[in-house]
Amino acid sequence: MTDVFRLDLSDKDCEFVKDTLDGFCQGASKYGRKLVEIRGRRAMIDRLASQPKEGRPYEDVEIVVADTGFDETLEVVLAPTC
């Protein structure tokens, strides 16, 4: 079973977005979960792509352009590690 978290990042800078996604990547394992997908509308995905790639723990996570219902929202999907 997956868990989906919708994040409103409308007034957040790129560093906050990076720190938030890092937190999901690093914290999910405490609960037997892993980050498997990041979803967002094109504008948010482009915003993610504009960030420096070095050191991003979510670098290998699938990033999908999807209608999240809001322009500046990302959805993070966590799934069991087993």
N, C-alpha and C positions, 0 to 999 in steps of 0.2 A: 504494500500500500504506500502511495506517495503522499507527501505533505506539500501543499503549495502555500507560499507566503507572498502576499502582494505588498510591495513597498512603494509608498508615495515619496518620490524623490524630487518633487517639483522645485523646491527652494534649496536644494543641497548641491554643494560643489562636487567636483570629480573626486577629491580626496575622501569626502564622506562616503560617496558611493563605493569607492574601492575598499575603504575600511569596513563598510557594512557587508560587502560580499566576502571579504576575507574572514569576517566573523562567522558567517554561515559555513564557510569551508572548514575553518579550524574547529568550530564548536559542534558541528553536526556529529562528529565521530563519538563524542561523549554520550550520545543517545543512540548509537548503533546506526547512524544515518550518514549519507554522503550527498553532496550537491551534485545533481545529475543534469540539470538544465536551468538556463536563465532565459526568460521570455520577456519581450517588450516590443513596443512599436518601433518603427524604423528610427525615429529621432533618438530614442533612448539607446538603441543598439549602436547607432553611430557615435553617441556620446561615450559609450563603453569602449568602442574601438579606438577612440581618440586618446585613451589613457595609455600611459607607458605599459608595455607588456611584461617587462622584467619583474620577476618576483611575485607575479599574481598567482595565488594558489588555484584560482578558478580558470586558469589558462586553458586547460584541457576539457573544460565543461562545455557541453553543446549550448550554443547561443542561437536562439530561434526568434525570428521576426514573427510576432503574433499580436492579435488585437487583445490587449489587456483591458480595454475599456477606457483607458486614460493615457494621454500623451506622455506624461513623465512618470510612468509607473513601470517597475520591473516586477516580475514574478520569479521567485526562486523555487525550484522543485527539489525536494529531498526524498531520497528513497533508502530503503534498508540496505545495509552493506552486505548482507548475506543473500 
